[in-house]
Amino acid sequence: MTVYLIRAQSGAFLARDLSWMHPAPGADLFATPHRDVAVNQLVELTLADPALRAQVVSCAGDGQGKPDLSSLAA
């Protein structure tokens, strides 16, 4: 299963509470199996902060939709 995350240029990921965090084991990151949902969220973030430099990235997810960050390209 592929999940989509939003990563800022700084390397921080978007959390479910819409804050930016560097991932840790058990982190509650914003992750969705639908790319269009992630893109829509990125557009909303960019409207609120035009200087934001972030992108949608994909990675493998477990059966529960939680991202496996070790599958991200460095």
N, CA, C and O atoms as a DFTB+ gen file, in Angstrom:
296 C
 N C O
     1  1       0.845      -1.175       0.000
     2  2       0.000       0.000       0.000
     3  2       0.892       1.241       0.000
     4  3       1.847       1.320       0.773
     5  1       0.591       2.184      -0.842
     6  2       1.317       3.451      -0.914
     7  2       0.545       4.515      -0.156
     8  3      -0.676       4.615      -0.283
     9  1       1.260       5.314       0.636
    10  2       0.647       6.455       1.313
    11  2       1.405       7.713       0.902
    12  3       2.568       7.651       0.503
    13  1       0.736       8.838       1.005
    14  2       1.301      10.120       0.594
    15  2       1.432      11.030       1.812
    16  3       0.523      11.132       2.635
    17  1       2.580      11.684       1.903
    18  2       2.906      12.589       2.996
    19  2       3.263      13.943       2.409
    20  3       3.468      14.071       1.202
    21  1       3.335      14.950       3.266
    22  2       3.788      16.270       2.829
    23  2       5.060      16.583       3.603
    24  3       5.073      16.586       4.834
    25  1       6.139      16.849       2.852
    26  2       7.440      17.134       3.448
    27  2       7.874      18.542       3.069
    28  3       7.847      18.916       1.897
    29  1       8.271      19.317       4.066
    30  2       8.783      20.671       3.852
    31  2      10.230      20.595       3.400
    32  3      10.890      19.567       3.549
    33  1      10.708      21.693       2.850
    34  2      12.082      21.767       2.386
    35  2      13.072      21.510       3.525
    36  3      14.177      21.021       3.291
    37  1      12.678      21.838       4.745
    38  2      13.538      21.637       5.911
    39  2      13.668      20.168       6.309
    40  3      14.511      19.810       7.132
    41  1      12.828      19.324       5.717
    42  2      12.844      17.900       6.057
    43  2      11.762      17.504       7.044
    44  3      11.566      16.318       7.311
    45  1      11.054      18.491       7.589
    46  2       9.962      18.209       8.522
    47  2       8.744      17.707       7.743
    48  3       8.549      18.050       6.577
    49  1       7.938      16.895       8.406
    50  2       6.720      16.363       7.809
    51  2       5.502      16.980       8.474
    52  3       5.555      17.386       9.635
    53  1       4.416      17.048       7.737
    54  2       3.168      17.566       8.275
    55  2       2.542      16.518       9.188
    56  3       2.409      15.352       8.816
    57  1       2.161      16.949      10.389
    58  2       1.484      16.071      11.336
    59  2      -0.025      16.188      11.149
    60  3      -0.503      17.086      10.455
    61  1      -0.760      15.292      11.762
    62  2      -2.224      15.330      11.651
    63  2      -2.815      16.630      12.197
    64  3      -3.855      17.088      11.724
    65  1      -2.152      17.224      13.195
    66  2      -2.662      18.475      13.764
    67  2      -2.190      19.692      12.968
    68  3      -2.328      20.826      13.426
    69  1      -1.630      19.455      11.771
    70  2      -1.165      20.472      10.838
    71  2       0.044      21.260      11.344
    72  3       0.288      22.381      10.898
    73  1       0.785      20.680      12.260
    74  2       2.053      21.262      12.679
    75  2       3.168      20.536      11.920
    76  3       2.941      19.482      11.327
    77  1       4.353      21.101      11.946
    78  2       5.495      20.482      11.267
    79  2       6.343      19.766      12.300
    80  3       6.631      20.317      13.363
    81  1       6.741      18.552      11.997
    82  2       7.557      17.794      12.937
    83  2       8.535      16.899      12.201
    84  3       8.284      16.466      11.076
    85  1       9.638      16.635      12.849
    86  2      10.575      15.650      12.318
    87  2      10.091      14.303      12.834
    88  3       9.842      14.145      14.029
    89  1       9.958      13.337      11.937
    90  2       9.326      12.087      12.333
    91  2      10.123      11.327      13.391
    92  3      11.353      11.302      13.389
    93  1       9.374      10.717      14.281
    94  2       9.918       9.852      15.305
    95  2       9.075       8.587      15.319
    96  3       7.955       8.598      14.808
    97  1       9.572       7.515      15.878
    98  2       8.755       6.300      15.948
    99  2       7.410       6.592      16.607
   100  3       7.355       7.198      17.676
   101  1       6.357       6.170      15.982
   102  2       5.019       6.385      16.513
   103  2       4.463       7.774      16.256
   104  3       3.404       8.121      16.780
   105  1       5.158       8.574      15.457
   106  2       4.692       9.929      15.171
   107  2       3.357       9.870      14.431
   108  3       3.127       8.981      13.611
   109  1       2.498      10.815      14.728
   110  2       1.173      10.868      14.119
   111  2       1.218      11.814      12.930
   112  3       0.778      12.959      13.026
   113  1       1.750      11.337      11.808
   114  2       1.917      12.152      10.617
   115  2       0.653      12.175       9.770
   116  3      -0.145      11.238       9.789
   117  1       0.488      13.265       9.027
   118  2      -0.580      13.336       8.031
   119  2      -0.203      12.369       6.912
   120  3       0.797      12.574       6.225
   121  1      -0.980      11.341       6.733
   122  2      -0.732      10.348       5.684
   123  2      -2.075       9.937       5.093
   124  3      -3.042       9.703       5.818
   125  1      -2.117       9.854       3.789
   126  2      -3.349       9.476       3.111
   127  2      -3.027       8.530       1.955
   128  3      -1.984       8.664       1.317
   129  1      -3.914       7.577       1.685
   130  2      -3.687       6.701       0.540
   131  2      -4.055       7.360      -0.787
   132  3      -3.861       6.767      -1.848
   133  1      -4.583       8.581      -0.736
   134  2      -5.045       9.268      -1.931
   135  2      -4.159      10.479      -2.228
   136  3      -4.081      11.410      -1.427
   137  1      -3.497      10.460      -3.375
   138  2      -2.598      11.558      -3.752
   139  2      -3.351      12.882      -3.858
   140  3      -2.819      13.919      -3.460
   141  1      -4.573      12.870      -4.383
   142  2      -5.316      14.117      -4.552
   143  2      -5.642      14.775      -3.212
   144  3      -5.696      16.002      -3.131
   145  1      -5.857      13.991      -2.172
   146  2      -6.103      14.558      -0.842
   147  2      -4.845      15.273      -0.342
   148  3      -4.926      16.365       0.221
   149  1      -3.688      14.652      -0.550
   150  2      -2.425      15.266      -0.136
   151  2      -2.156      16.550      -0.927
   152  3      -1.709      17.547      -0.359
   153  1      -2.424      16.528      -2.221
   154  2      -2.210      17.724      -3.048
   155  2      -3.146      18.839      -2.596
   156  3      -2.724      19.991      -2.498
   157  1      -4.398      18.523      -2.322
   158  2      -5.345      19.538      -1.850
   159  2      -4.880      20.155      -0.532
   160  3      -4.975      21.368      -0.342
   161  1      -4.377      19.318       0.375
   162  2      -3.877      19.824       1.652
   163  2      -2.670      20.732       1.432
   164  3      -2.534      21.763       2.090
   165  1      -1.803      20.348       0.513
   166  2      -0.630      21.169       0.194
   167  2      -1.049      22.524      -0.378
   168  3      -0.450      23.548      -0.048
   169  1      -2.056      22.535      -1.218
   170  2      -2.556      23.800      -1.778
   171  2      -3.093      24.690      -0.658
   172  3      -2.818      25.890      -0.644
   173  1      -3.852      24.125       0.279
   174  2      -4.375      24.913       1.393
   175  2      -3.250      25.478       2.250
   176  3      -3.326      26.628       2.684
   177  1      -2.212      24.691       2.499
   178  2      -1.072      25.166       3.281
   179  2      -0.347      26.295       2.561
   180  3       0.076      27.269       3.184
   181  1      -0.206      26.159       1.245
   182  2       0.488      27.171       0.451
   183  2      -0.310      28.473       0.392
   184  3       0.277      29.555       0.369
   185  1      -1.620      28.380       0.368
   186  2      -2.441      29.596       0.407
   187  2      -2.256      30.332       1.720
   188  3      -2.239      31.562       1.742
   189  1      -2.116      29.600       2.811
   190  2      -1.932      30.227       4.119
   191  2      -0.516      30.776       4.286
   192  3      -0.312      31.770       4.982
   193  1       0.460      30.130       3.649
   194  2       1.861      30.545       3.760
   195  2       2.517      30.445       2.384
   196  3       3.084      29.406       2.047
   197  1       2.445      31.519       1.583
   198  2       2.981      31.479       0.222
   199  2       4.484      31.181       0.146
   200  3       4.967      30.747      -0.899
   201  1       5.222      31.405       1.221
   202  2       6.660      31.141       1.217
   203  2       6.994      29.678       1.511
   204  3       8.157      29.277       1.467
   205  1       5.976      28.899       1.806
   206  2       6.189      27.487       2.127
   207  2       6.737      26.735       0.916
   208  3       6.218      26.857      -0.193
   209  1       7.767      25.976       1.141
   210  2       8.328      25.117       0.100
   211  2       8.163      23.688       0.581
   212  3       8.942      23.206       1.403
   213  1       7.149      23.017       0.068
   214  2       6.853      21.651       0.477
   215  2       6.452      20.849      -0.747
   216  3       6.150      21.402      -1.804
   217  1       6.457      19.549      -0.581
   218  2       6.078      18.678      -1.689
   219  2       5.367      17.444      -1.150
   220  3       5.519      17.077       0.015
   221  1       4.603      16.825      -2.006
   222  2       3.955      15.562      -1.681
   223  2       4.938      14.447      -2.008
   224  3       5.494      14.403      -3.105
   225  1       5.150      13.551      -1.058
   226  2       6.046      12.415      -1.270
   227  2       5.276      11.132      -0.981
   228  3       4.354      11.113      -0.166
   229  1       5.666      10.075      -1.656
   230  2       5.011       8.790      -1.434
   231  2       5.971       7.845      -0.747
   232  3       7.187       7.937      -0.920
   233  1       5.418       6.943       0.027
   234  2       6.213       5.896       0.662
   235  2       5.312       4.695       0.910
   236  3       4.090       4.779       0.784
   237  1       5.920       3.603       1.255
   238  2       5.159       2.398       1.562
   239  2       4.433       2.595       2.888
   240  3       4.913       3.295       3.780
   241  1       3.297       1.980       2.994
   242  2       2.534       2.027       4.234
   243  2       2.225       0.635       4.711
   244  3       2.223      -0.316       3.929
   245  1       1.964       0.515       6.004
   246  2       1.574      -0.795       6.513
   247  2       0.093      -1.014       6.233
   248  3      -0.539      -0.172       5.594
   249  1      -0.451      -2.082       6.678
   250  2      -1.853      -2.404       6.421
   251  2      -2.830      -1.426       7.036
   252  3      -3.989      -1.365       6.626
   253  1      -2.373      -0.651       8.025
   254  2      -3.236       0.319       8.701
   255  2      -3.088       1.722       8.142
   256  3      -3.693       2.661       8.659
   257  1      -2.289       1.878       7.090
   258  2      -2.109       3.185       6.464
   259  2      -1.044       4.047       7.106
   260  3      -0.911       5.219       6.754
   261  1      -0.280       3.499       8.038
   262  2       0.800       4.260       8.668
   263  2       2.032       4.180       7.759
   264  3       2.351       3.116       7.230
   265  1       2.716       5.308       7.582
   266  2       3.864       5.327       6.660
   267  2       5.085       4.601       7.218
   268  3       5.354       4.612       8.419
   269  1       5.807       3.974       6.303
   270  2       7.107       3.355       6.610
   271  2       8.167       4.305       6.055
   272  3       8.519       4.235       4.878
   273  1       8.670       5.186       6.906
   274  2       9.574       6.240       6.461
   275  2      10.908       5.699       5.976
   276  3      11.647       6.409       5.293
   277  1      11.229       4.467       6.310
   278  2      12.483       3.887       5.845
   279  2      12.435       3.637       4.330
   280  3      13.472       3.442       3.696
   281  1      11.234       3.645       3.761
   282  2      11.101       3.419       2.315
   283  2      11.238       4.702       1.504
   284  3      11.203       4.656       0.274
   285  1      11.394       5.854       2.174
   286  2      11.589       7.125       1.482
   287  2      13.004       7.203       0.926
   288  3      13.962       6.741       1.545
   289  1      13.107       7.794      -0.248
   290  2      14.431       8.024      -0.819
   291  2      15.100       9.156      -0.056
   292  3      14.443      10.126       0.324
   293  1      16.380       9.039       0.166
   294  2      17.113      10.047       0.948
   295  2      17.287      11.330       0.178
   296  3      17.881      12.280       0.688
